[in-house]
């Protein structure tokens, strides 16, 4: 009976630990953006996603772009910066295509780093990064291996550029042919009183980072989340 009692207590303790962990995870997971489902908010969503897309295409550092986006849209307390939350146990070896894009030999060591780029409690991007440690300084490699500092912030002293391999909208808020519908029809198509359902990811990029001499040192695959829109909707209907 004593053994059974100890087993029951252990099971209860394990269950409590699981519940506490789940509760903690839920507490860390912010609510998705809440926008009414109207033609106006769908137009605003596509305009904002395209704005971020254009900025990413025209600047070398996704980290610094997200820093500004987070601040401009008050997604976190003032002064918050992008942090790279490491995802452990998700290592992916570099395949032949990645090595070719990086100009790496089959024998060269390539490090994979998977992160969630967060600003405050908001996960703005989930990214995979394959980089050539031999092209970075010893201090940079140590910081990447031991801290949650975002990659773009660590390698900023290299003065790198960004060459986009692929950029695509994962989510299209507006249906095909929406622009040819009469305004009355477009208004009728709005789901009055309903909330706009946003998917987890809205935008995806693949890019190679290069030193000023053209040497590639990193390939990133970035998936931007709908939390980039986690602020009060613009153009909301007014009474």
C-alpha positions in Angstrom: 0.0 0.0 0.0 2.8 2.4 0.8 4.4 1.8 -2.6 1.1 2.3 -4.2 0.6 5.6 -2.3 4.1 6.8 -3.3 3.3 5.9 -7.0 0.0 7.9 -6.8 1.8 10.9 -5.3 4.4 10.7 -8.0 1.8 10.5 -10.7 -0.1 13.4 -9.2 3.1 15.4 -9.1 3.9 14.6 -12.7 0.4 15.6 -13.8 0.7 18.9 -11.9 4.1 19.6 -13.6 2.5 18.9 -17.0 -0.4 21.2 -16.3 1.9 24.0 -15.0 4.1 23.7 -18.1 1.1 23.8 -20.3 -0.2 26.8 -18.4 3.1 28.6 -18.7 3.3 27.9 -22.4 -0.2 29.2 -22.9 0.6 32.3 -20.9 3.6 32.9 -23.2 1.5 32.4 -26.3 -0.1 35.8 -27.1 -3.5 36.0 -28.6 -3.6 36.3 -32.4 -4.4 39.7 -34.0 -8.1 40.5 -33.6 -9.4 42.4 -36.7 -13.0 42.6 -37.9 -13.5 40.8 -41.2 -14.3 43.6 -43.7 -13.1 44.6 -47.1 -11.3 47.6 -45.5 -9.3 45.5 -43.0 -8.4 43.0 -45.6 -7.0 45.8 -47.8 -5.1 47.1 -44.8 -3.7 43.7 -44.1 -2.3 43.1 -47.6 -0.9 46.7 -47.7 0.9 46.2 -44.4 2.3 42.8 -45.4 3.5 44.2 -48.7 5.1 47.1 -46.9 7.1 44.8 -44.7 7.9 42.7 -47.7 9.3 45.7 -49.6 11.3 46.8 -46.6 12.9 43.4 -46.2 13.7 43.3 -49.9 15.5 46.7 -49.7 17.5 46.4 -46.5 20.2 43.9 -45.5 19.1 43.0 -42.0 15.8 41.4 -41.2 16.6 41.9 -37.5 16.9 45.6 -37.8 13.8 45.8 -40.0 11.8 43.9 -37.4 13.2 46.2 -34.6 11.8 49.2 -36.4 8.5 47.4 -37.3 8.0 46.4 -33.6 8.6 49.9 -32.4 6.6 51.7 -35.1 3.5 49.5 -34.4 3.9 49.4 -30.6 4.0 45.5 -30.5 6.0 45.5 -27.3 7.0 47.8 -24.4 9.0 50.8 -25.6 12.7 50.0 -26.1 12.1 46.3 -26.8 14.5 44.8 -29.4 14.4 41.6 -31.4 15.7 38.5 -29.5 16.5 35.2 -31.2 14.8 32.5 -29.0 16.8 29.3 -29.8 14.9 26.2 -30.8 16.9 23.3 -29.5 17.0 19.9 -31.1 15.9 21.2 -34.5 19.3 21.0 -36.3 19.2 20.4 -40.1 22.3 19.6 -42.0 23.1 21.7 -45.0 22.2 19.9 -48.2 24.0 20.2 -51.6 21.8 23.2 -52.7 22.5 25.2 -49.5 26.3 24.5 -49.8 26.2 25.6 -53.5 24.4 28.8 -52.6 27.0 29.5 -49.9 29.9 28.5 -52.1 31.0 26.0 -49.5 32.9 22.8 -50.1 31.4 19.4 -49.2 33.9 19.2 -46.3 33.4 22.7 -44.9 31.5 22.9 -41.5 28.1 24.6 -41.8 26.2 25.4 -38.6 22.4 25.4 -38.5 20.6 27.7 -36.1 16.8 27.7 -35.8 15.2 30.6 -33.9 12.0 32.4 -33.1 12.6 36.2 -33.5 10.6 37.8 -30.8 9.8 41.3 -29.7 8.4 41.3 -26.2 6.0 38.4 -26.1 5.4 38.5 -29.9 6.9 35.9 -32.2 7.3 37.9 -35.5 9.4 35.3 -37.4 10.5 31.7 -37.3 13.8 31.3 -39.1 16.4 28.7 -40.2 19.9 29.9 -40.7 22.8 28.0 -42.2 26.1 29.8 -41.8 29.8 29.3 -42.4 31.6 29.8 -39.0 34.9 30.0 -40.8 33.7 33.3 -42.4 32.9 34.9 -39.0 35.2 36.1 -36.2 35.8 34.0 -33.1 33.8 36.4 -31.0 30.9 36.3 -33.4 30.8 32.5 -33.3 31.0 32.4 -29.5 28.1 34.9 -29.2 26.0 32.9 -31.7 26.7 29.6 -29.8 26.1 30.9 -26.3 23.5 33.7 -26.4 20.1 34.5 -27.9 21.4 37.5 -29.8 19.8 37.8 -33.2 22.2 36.8 -36.1 21.8 40.1 -37.9 22.9 42.0 -34.8 25.9 39.7 -34.2 27.3 40.0 -37.8 26.4 43.7 -38.3 30.1 44.7 -38.2 30.7 42.7 -41.4 28.7 45.4 -43.3 26.9 42.6 -45.2 24.4 42.7 -48.0 21.3 40.6 -48.6 20.5 38.8 -51.9 17.0 37.5 -51.9 16.5 34.0 -53.5 12.7 33.9 -53.0 10.0 36.1 -51.5 6.3 35.1 -51.5 3.1 36.0 -49.8 1.8 32.9 -47.9 -1.5 34.5 -47.1 -3.7 36.4 -49.6 -6.4 38.3 -47.6 -8.3 39.3 -50.7 -10.0 36.8 -53.0 -9.1 36.6 -56.7 -11.0 39.2 -58.7 -12.0 41.4 -55.7 -10.9 44.5 -57.6 -13.5 44.0 -60.3 -16.5 43.7 -58.0 -18.8 46.8 -57.6 -18.4 48.5 -54.3 -21.8 47.4 -53.1 -21.0 43.8 -53.9 -17.7 44.2 -52.1 -19.4 45.6 -49.1 -21.9 42.7 -49.1 -19.0 40.2 -49.2 -17.7 41.5 -45.9 -18.5 39.2 -43.0 -20.2 41.8 -40.8 -19.6 41.0 -37.1 -17.1 38.3 -37.8 -13.4 38.4 -37.0 -10.7 38.0 -39.7 -9.0 34.7 -39.5 -5.3 35.0 -40.0 -3.0 32.0 -40.6 0.1 31.5 -38.5 2.4 32.6 -41.3 1.8 35.4 -43.8 5.1 35.9 -45.6 8.2 33.8 -46.4 11.7 34.8 -47.6 14.9 33.0 -48.5 18.1 35.0 -48.8 21.9 34.8 -48.8 24.0 37.2 -46.8 27.3 38.3 -48.3 30.3 40.2 -47.2 31.3 43.4 -49.1 33.7 41.3 -51.3 30.8 39.1 -52.3 31.6 36.1 -50.1 28.4 34.3 -49.0 28.4 33.4 -45.3 24.8 32.7 -44.4 21.5 31.4 -46.0 18.3 32.2 -44.1 14.8 30.9 -44.6 12.4 33.2 -42.8 8.7 32.7 -42.1 6.9 35.8 -40.8 3.9 35.3 -38.6 0.5 37.1 -38.4 1.8 38.7 -35.2 3.3 41.4 -37.3 -0.3 42.7 -37.4 -0.9 42.4 -33.6 -2.1 46.0 -33.2 -5.5 47.8 -33.5 -6.7 47.5 -37.1 -6.4 50.6 -39.3 -9.4 51.6 -41.4 -11.8 49.9 -39.0 -15.5 50.7 -39.7 -16.6 53.8 -37.7 -20.1 54.3 -36.3 
